[in-house]
Amino acid sequence: MLNASLALAASLAFAVPALSQTPTAPTATKPAPQSAPAAQAAAPALGIGDAAPAFKVDAWVKGDEFDSLEKGKVHVLEFWATWCGPCIAAIPHLTEMQKKYPDVRFVGVAASERGMESGAKLEKVRSFVTEKGETMGYRVVFVNDRDKMSVPWMEAAGQSGIPCTFIVDQAGRVAWIGHPLEMDAPLDQIVKGEYDIEKAAKDFAAARAARAAQRALGMAVRKARETGDYGPVVDAVKDALAKNPSDALRMSAVQILAGPAKRPAEAWPIAEELLLSVNDNAMALNQLAWMLVDPKGAVAEPNLDIALRAATRAAEVTKREDGSILDTLARVHFRKGDAVEAARVQREAIEKTADGPMKEEMKAALAEYESTQKKG
């Protein structure tokens, strides 16, 4: 289940949420020779189509060494860390892609190791890579100095989570930025010379503008919670949508208008647009549905028809194999007054869910639905 009381920024994350982690370590253990705020202020904005920053490392850990991003070659730089679970999960895929494209230089950039002593961090990376052996079948470098890679690449591009992959094309331009599990199609197009970098640049700029709008909305919402006046927030939502009607902003608009702003009638047309736009995105559909039926949420008068369509489609997209999505669908049926169907779907959700806290929550929900049946 996806709790709709999550911060507004969560609605940005349905591309690959929960598959990345923040590389920011506690201040005392940051390996930066320069303070993070100062580094961020000095870093230029980096977007798709821009010339790739310099490739600078502190130590090579694995693979044939090179000094720069050679023109005529495609480079895949994947920022990762030994402590990052999603990074480790992506290693087999990167190895597979390196085998598929032997002429592409794949490099794992370990630039976010935790600790205070550079030598100890390098040794940790070396041990990790050695243990992985051929299952980590691509080049690996270690970078302790944030000014070499983290600032000009990650921070300049506005990336705060790892793993994060940069593809540099044959012309030395940043052609793609994203999660390594999503790079297959763009990498294939880049290698073949069929990639539309101008369109990619526009899409990336639009996504960055949407994130900026999300941050502004988040600040407006925090202020509204203090004052109780959501008028300025509603105005900000409408202005943001007019400038950049992204799915993330639509999700936030529905959450705000149907929730704390108490203007649900204005939310539903936006929700309809969102349904069409994310028709094949199970996570976004699930987020929309759960937002509307979450018993702890802020939507007092949800549009249950929209919730049902979103939850049903999410279940279809995942072929009814995702327990959390089925859990949402069950809650929608329950809110619509069909406790029998809610219980049936909830049992299905429990069967698809591994043991743990989530499964126990699902069992509690099932007991609620069955209790309602008995009372009826």
Secondary structure, 3 states (H helix, E strand, C coil): CCCCCCCHHHHHCCCCCCCCECCCCCHHHCCCCCCHHHHHHHCCCCCCCCECCCCCCCEEEECCCCCCCCCCCCEEEEEECCCCHHHHHHHHHHHHHHHHCCCCEEEEEECCCCCCCHHHHHHHHHHHHHHHHHHCCCEEEECCCCCCCHHHHHHCCCCCCECEEEEECCCCEEEEEECHHHCHHHHHHHHHCCCCHHHHHHHHHHHHHHHHHHHHHHHHHHHHHHHCCCHHHHHHHHHHHHHCCCHHHHHHHHHHHHCCCCCHHHHHHHHHHHHHHCCCCHHHHHHHHHHHHCCCCCCCCCCHHHHHHHHHHHHHHCCCCCHHHHHHHHHHHHHCCCHHHHHHHHHHHHHCCCCCHHHHHHHHHHHHHHHHHHHC
